[in-house]
Structure formats: structure tokens, C-alpha cells
Amino acid sequence: MKHLFLSAALAALALHSGAQDTHVLQHIPPEEATATPNFWGQTSQGTPLWGYYLGHNIFGDEEFGEKFDIDGPGQVVGIIAHIQGTAVSSGGNAIPASLRLYETASNGLPGSELASESMPMAEINTTGPTTVMFDAPVDVENNFFVTLDVGDYSHAPHNDTIVLMSGPDGSRPASDDVFGRNVIRWHGHGAPNWKDYLTQNFTDISTYFAIYPIMSGSGTVSSESGLLAGSEPSFYPVPCPDVLNIRFDAVESREMVVRLFDLTGKMLESRIARTVAGENILQINMNEHPSGAYVVALESAEYRYARTVVKK
């Protein structure tokens, strides 16, 4: 099952002016990942339980991740995670958090680590996305995992209680029956003790985690319909000081949805434009948006395209 583009359509990401077009794979948009299931208020054999299912907890669970499927080879350049809770530790013997990339093992769970970036807990953004970029693109193929690792905190004092956000129970449909779609690594000192979150973690919660790989490559989703005549749309001026123009030639009159996203995947604008056969120029007023990178997405019944632009 392929879950590729944000908001059931598409999204792209550029982290600075001049960056290569990239796109973010998401199973669930961050605005729908609002669940924080936790153990507080529960007891086990008379012992009060504390912490989150997908974060620091009484059981010492250390790592939480999601498997993504792609068609053939690709490159991961970074990871975005949406995290809430309390993250204050830094320096000294504080346990850092890490965002990691793994290949898929033969058992469908995480195998060899391909890349990781660590940070003090105090650097985690608990009110928005936490993003790391790898030093160089990492080659992947067919499927892979991205994870949040909170470290081995069971034997050291810490003041952090963070949670990886997830969708509500049932947000992952029954049709997505891939073993290891989302995973959890139990605390242990031997070989990594990975478990399928839905079937092996005693939680029986059908959800997606709000952790996303940033992929290198074109923002084009599909342009096989022949809706456009000739080349892809052109965007100008870029960087854009005020009004962004989108020019393309269409083979026929058609309704097209024009959307604008920020870098977290939040949709800022959405409108329907009526294209005509021949030259079309659509405009987006960028005056009310601060400087930075944005995603413009075009979509019709048979056509989808995304492009990063910079507002100066």
C-alpha cells in the first residue's frame, strides 16, 4: 500500500532558497495527529503507571517509528517529527533524542540503521515540527523506517516526558494491513527488541505516527493526463516579493484546485480556478505571508503537481 502525499494529494518542501525540490511522505497530516494516549490513571498489579504509549513511560519504551513504501529507489534527506510533552534536559549526562532512518529487515521490522541525527531534549520543538537534515542524502529502496529514539532513560534520572503524536484509533484503515507499518522498540540491553505496534504491543490501536521522511527529488506527482500542452508550469518571479504567477498551456478548459502550504504541511489557501484551452496565468497573493519557503500544489481530476517557492 502506498501512502505518498500530504492531505491525500501532495506536498513538497524546500528548507532554504535554492534548495533542490523535495517532498514529504505522510500517512496522516499533522493537523489530524492530535492523539496522545497515555498510561496515567492506569495501574498494573497495584502499581500506578505513568507516561505515554509513544514516549517516556514506566516501561522504558525507547523508540517509535513508521514504515514508508516507495516505488523503487529514492533518497531521504531528513526527518520531521511532531512531538509534544516536556523536553528540558541538556548538557552533562542528559540523554539526547535522535531521529533515525532504518532499512527494513526480512521480518518486516527495522533492520540496519542508515542514518541518524541527535539533539538535546531541550532542542525539541514541542509546539510544532522538529526537523533534522542529514549531512548527505541517504539511498533507500522500496520501503524503510523513520523513528524517534528517546534513549535508554530507565537507569538515569531525567526531567523529560515527551510523546510522538499520532492519529486517533481507527485513523489507519483496515486495508493497510502491512505488518510493521508502525513499530515500537521495547527497552532492552541485547539485540533491538522491535515490535509491531498494532499486533505485538498489547495496545491494539490502529493509527499512524506523525513522523515523516523528507525525500529528495521532483515535486511532480502525476502529469500523465495530457492536461498540459508541452512543458511543466513555470513560476515567476522566484523568489517572490508579492504576487506569484503560475503560467502553463492547457489543452482544454478544466477546473483546477490551487493550494498553498507552509513547511509543516498546513494548508494556508485553497481555491478553484477555471483554466482555458491555451495559455493560463494563475496568481497567488503572497503579501500576507512572511518570508520563507512554501509549497504550491495544483490538482485536477487527472493531474497533480507540486512545486516549492520562496517568498522574499
C-alpha positions as CSV (number, residue, x, y, z in Angstrom):
1,M,0.0,0.0,0.0
2,K,1.5,3.4,-1.0
3,H,0.8,6.4,1.2
4,L,2.7,9.1,-0.5
5,F,1.5,12.6,-0.4
6,L,0.2,15.0,2.2
7,S,-3.6,15.7,2.5
8,A,-4.4,12.8,0.2
9,A,-2.9,14.9,-2.6
10,L,0.7,16.2,-2.5
11,A,3.2,18.3,-0.7
12,A,6.8,19.5,-1.3
13,L,9.4,21.0,0.9
14,A,12.4,23.3,0.5
15,L,14.3,24.3,3.6
16,H,16.1,27.3,2.1
17,S,16.3,29.4,-1.1
18,G,17.9,27.4,-3.9
19,A,17.4,24.0,-2.3
20,Q,16.6,21.1,-4.5
21,D,12.9,20.3,-4.7
22,T,11.9,17.7,-2.1
23,H,8.7,16.2,-0.9
24,V,7.5,14.8,2.4
25,L,5.9,11.4,2.7
26,Q,3.0,11.4,5.1
27,H,0.4,8.8,6.1
28,I,-1.6,11.3,8.1
29,P,-1.4,15.1,8.0
30,P,0.0,16.7,11.2
31,E,-3.2,18.6,11.9
32,E,-5.0,15.2,12.3
33,A,-2.3,13.7,14.5
34,T,-3.7,15.0,17.8
35,A,-3.9,11.9,19.9
36,T,-1.7,11.4,23.0
37,P,-2.7,8.1,24.5
38,N,-1.1,7.7,27.9
39,F,-0.9,5.4,30.9
40,W,-1.7,8.0,33.6
41,G,-4.6,6.9,35.7
42,Q,-4.0,3.2,35.0
43,T,-2.5,0.6,37.4
44,S,-0.7,-2.7,36.9
45,Q,-0.9,-5.1,39.8
46,G,-1.5,-2.1,42.1
47,T,1.4,-0.1,40.6
48,P,0.4,3.4,39.2
49,L,1.5,3.7,35.6
50,W,2.9,6.9,34.1
51,G,4.0,8.2,30.7
52,Y,2.9,7.9,27.1
53,Y,2.3,4.9,24.8
54,L,4.6,6.6,22.3
55,G,7.1,8.3,24.6
56,H,8.7,8.2,28.0
57,N,6.8,5.8,30.2
58,I,7.1,3.4,33.1
59,F,8.1,0.5,30.8
60,G,11.1,2.3,29.4
61,D,10.0,2.1,25.8
62,E,12.7,3.8,23.8
63,E,11.9,4.1,20.1
64,F,8.9,4.7,17.9
65,G,8.7,4.6,14.1
66,E,6.8,4.2,10.9
67,K,7.4,2.3,7.7
68,F,7.1,4.1,4.3
69,D,6.8,2.4,0.9
70,I,8.1,3.9,-2.3
71,D,8.3,2.6,-5.9
72,G,11.9,1.6,-6.4
73,P,14.9,3.7,-5.2
74,G,14.9,7.1,-3.6
75,Q,16.9,9.3,-1.2
76,V,16.0,10.5,2.3
77,V,17.5,13.9,3.2
78,G,15.9,14.4,6.6
79,I,13.0,13.7,9.0
80,I,10.2,15.7,10.5
81,A,8.6,14.6,13.8
82,H,5.6,16.2,15.6
83,I,6.3,15.9,19.4
84,Q,4.5,17.2,22.5
85,G,5.2,17.0,26.2
86,T,8.0,18.3,28.4
87,A,11.6,18.4,27.0
88,V,14.1,20.3,29.1
89,S,17.2,18.3,29.5
90,S,20.5,19.5,28.0
91,G,24.2,19.1,28.7
92,G,26.1,16.9,31.2
93,N,24.8,13.4,31.3
94,A,21.4,14.2,29.8
95,I,20.1,11.6,27.4
96,P,19.6,13.0,23.9
97,A,16.8,12.3,21.5
98,S,17.5,11.1,18.0
99,L,15.7,10.9,14.7
100,R,16.8,7.8,12.8
101,L,16.5,6.1,9.4
102,Y,16.5,2.3,9.0
103,E,16.3,-0.2,6.3
104,T,13.6,-2.9,6.5
105,A,14.7,-6.3,7.8
106,S,13.4,-9.6,6.4
107,N,10.9,-9.8,9.3
108,G,9.3,-6.6,8.3
109,L,10.7,-4.6,11.2
110,P,13.6,-2.1,11.4
111,G,16.9,-3.6,10.4
112,S,20.2,-1.8,9.9
113,E,20.5,1.8,10.8
114,L,21.2,4.0,7.7
115,A,21.4,7.5,9.3
116,S,20.6,9.4,12.4
117,E,20.8,12.9,14.0
118,S,20.8,13.5,17.7
119,M,19.8,16.6,19.7
120,P,19.4,17.6,23.4
121,M,15.9,17.1,24.6
122,A,15.8,20.9,25.2
123,E,16.1,21.5,21.5
124,I,12.9,19.5,20.6
125,N,10.1,21.7,19.4
126,T,7.0,20.6,21.4
127,T,4.7,23.2,19.8
128,G,5.5,22.4,16.1
129,P,7.6,20.2,13.9
130,T,11.1,19.1,14.9
131,T,13.2,18.8,11.7
132,V,16.6,17.3,11.2
133,M,18.6,17.2,7.9
134,F,21.2,14.5,7.2
135,D,24.7,15.5,6.1
136,A,24.1,13.8,2.8
137,P,21.2,12.2,1.0
138,V,20.7,8.5,2.1
139,D,19.8,5.9,-0.5
140,V,16.7,3.8,0.2
141,E,14.7,1.4,-1.9
142,N,11.1,0.1,-1.8
143,N,10.5,0.6,2.0
144,F,12.2,1.9,5.1
145,F,11.6,3.3,8.6
146,V,11.9,6.7,10.2
147,T,11.9,6.7,14.0
148,L,12.1,8.9,17.1
149,D,14.5,7.4,19.7
150,V,14.3,8.8,23.2
151,G,17.2,6.8,24.5
152,D,17.8,4.5,27.5
153,Y,16.3,6.6,30.3
154,S,15.4,3.7,32.6
155,H,18.6,3.8,34.6
156,A,19.3,7.5,34.7
157,P,17.4,10.5,36.2
158,H,15.7,12.7,33.6
159,N,13.1,15.5,33.6
160,D,11.6,14.8,30.2
161,T,8.3,13.3,29.3
162,I,7.7,13.6,25.6
163,V,5.4,11.9,23.2
164,L,5.4,11.3,19.4
165,M,2.0,12.5,18.1
166,S,-0.3,10.0,16.4
167,G,-3.8,9.9,14.9
168,P,-6.8,8.7,16.8
169,D,-7.6,5.0,17.0
170,G,-9.0,3.9,13.7
171,S,-7.2,6.5,11.6
172,R,-5.2,3.7,10.0
173,P,-7.7,1.9,7.8
174,A,-8.1,-1.9,7.9
175,S,-7.0,-2.0,4.3
176,D,-3.5,-1.0,5.4
177,D,-2.6,-4.4,6.9
178,V,1.2,-4.1,6.5
179,F,3.0,-5.8,9.4
180,G,5.3,-3.2,10.9
181,R,3.6,-0.2,9.4
182,N,4.3,1.4,12.8
183,V,6.7,0.0,15.4
184,I,7.9,0.3,18.9
185,R,11.2,-0.7,20.4
186,W,10.9,-2.0,23.9
187,H,13.6,-1.3,26.5
188,G,16.4,-3.9,26.5
189,H,20.1,-4.4,26.6
190,G,20.6,-7.1,23.9
191,A,19.5,-7.1,20.2
192,P,17.0,-4.3,19.4
193,N,13.6,-5.5,20.6
194,W,11.3,-4.2,17.9
195,K,7.5,-4.9,17.9
196,D,4.7,-4.3,15.5
197,Y,2.7,-1.6,17.3
198,L,-0.7,-2.8,16.3
199,T,-0.4,-6.6,16.9
200,Q,2.5,-7.1,19.4
201,N,2.5,-4.2,21.8
202,F,-0.7,-5.0,23.7
203,T,-2.3,-1.7,22.7
204,D,-4.5,-2.7,19.7
205,I,-4.5,0.9,18.5
206,S,-4.9,1.3,14.7
207,T,-3.2,4.6,14.0
208,Y,-0.4,6.4,12.2
209,F,2.5,8.2,13.8
210,A,3.3,11.9,13.0
211,I,6.8,11.3,11.8
212,Y,7.7,11.9,8.2
213,P,10.7,11.4,5.8
214,I,11.9,14.3,3.6
215,M,12.6,12.8,0.2
216,S,14.9,14.3,-2.4
217,G,13.6,14.7,-5.9
218,S,10.9,16.2,-8.1
219,G,7.6,17.5,-6.6
220,T,5.7,16.2,-9.6
221,V,3.0,13.6,-8.6
222,S,1.4,12.9,-11.9
223,S,1.2,14.6,-15.2
224,E,0.1,11.7,-17.4
225,S,-3.3,13.0,-18.3
226,G,-2.1,15.3,-21.1
227,L,-4.0,18.2,-19.5
228,L,-1.0,20.5,-20.1
229,A,0.4,21.2,-23.5
230,G,4.1,20.9,-23.5
231,S,6.3,21.7,-20.5
232,E,5.6,21.8,-16.8
233,P,4.1,25.0,-15.3
234,S,6.5,28.0,-14.9
235,F,6.6,30.0,-11.6
236,Y,7.8,33.6,-11.5
237,P,9.2,35.7,-10.1
238,V,11.1,33.4,-7.8
239,P,11.9,34.5,-5.1
240,C,8.6,36.1,-5.0
241,P,8.2,39.6,-3.4
242,D,4.4,39.9,-3.6
243,V,2.4,38.2,-6.3
244,L,3.4,34.7,-7.6
245,N,2.5,33.9,-11.2
246,I,1.9,30.4,-12.5
247,R,2.0,30.0,-16.2
248,F,1.1,26.9,-18.3
249,D,-0.6,25.9,-21.5
250,A,-3.7,23.7,-21.2
251,V,-5.2,21.5,-23.9
252,E,-8.7,22.1,-22.7
253,S,-10.9,24.0,-20.3
254,R,-10.8,22.4,-16.8
255,E,-11.3,23.2,-13.2
256,M,-8.0,23.1,-11.2
257,V,-7.6,23.4,-7.4
258,V,-4.7,25.7,-6.4
259,R,-3.4,25.2,-2.8
260,L,-0.7,26.9,-0.8
261,F,1.0,25.0,2.1
262,D,3.6,26.1,4.7
263,L,6.6,23.8,5.6
264,T,4.7,22.0,8.3
265,G,2.1,20.8,5.8
266,K,-0.6,23.3,7.0
267,M,-2.8,24.4,4.1
268,L,-2.9,28.2,4.0
269,E,-5.0,28.7,0.9
270,S,-7.2,26.7,-1.4
271,R,-9.3,27.8,-4.3
272,I,-10.7,26.5,-7.6
273,A,-9.5,28.1,-10.8
274,R,-11.1,27.6,-14.2
275,T,-8.4,27.0,-16.9
276,V,-8.9,27.6,-20.6
277,A,-7.5,25.9,-23.6
278,G,-4.2,27.7,-24.4
279,E,-2.2,30.0,-22.2
280,N,-3.2,30.3,-18.5
281,I,-1.7,32.5,-15.8
282,L,-2.8,31.9,-12.2
283,Q,-1.8,34.2,-9.4
284,I,-1.3,33.8,-5.7
285,N,-1.0,36.9,-3.5
286,M,1.9,36.3,-1.1
287,N,1.8,39.7,0.6
288,E,0.1,38.4,3.8
289,H,2.6,35.6,4.2
290,P,6.1,36.0,5.9
291,S,9.4,35.4,4.1
292,G,10.3,31.8,3.7
293,A,9.6,28.7,1.7
294,Y,6.2,27.5,0.7
295,V,4.5,24.7,-1.4
296,V,2.2,25.4,-4.3
297,A,0.1,22.4,-5.4
298,L,-2.0,22.2,-8.5
299,E,-4.6,19.4,-8.8
300,S,-7.4,18.4,-11.2
301,A,-9.2,15.1,-11.7
302,E,-6.2,13.6,-13.6
303,Y,-3.3,16.0,-12.9
304,R,-1.3,16.7,-9.7
305,Y,1.8,18.8,-9.4
306,A,3.7,20.4,-6.5
307,R,6.5,23.0,-6.5
308,T,8.4,24.8,-3.8
309,V,8.6,28.6,-4.0
310,V,10.3,31.2,-1.8
311,K,8.7,34.4,-0.6
312,K,11.4,37.1,0.0
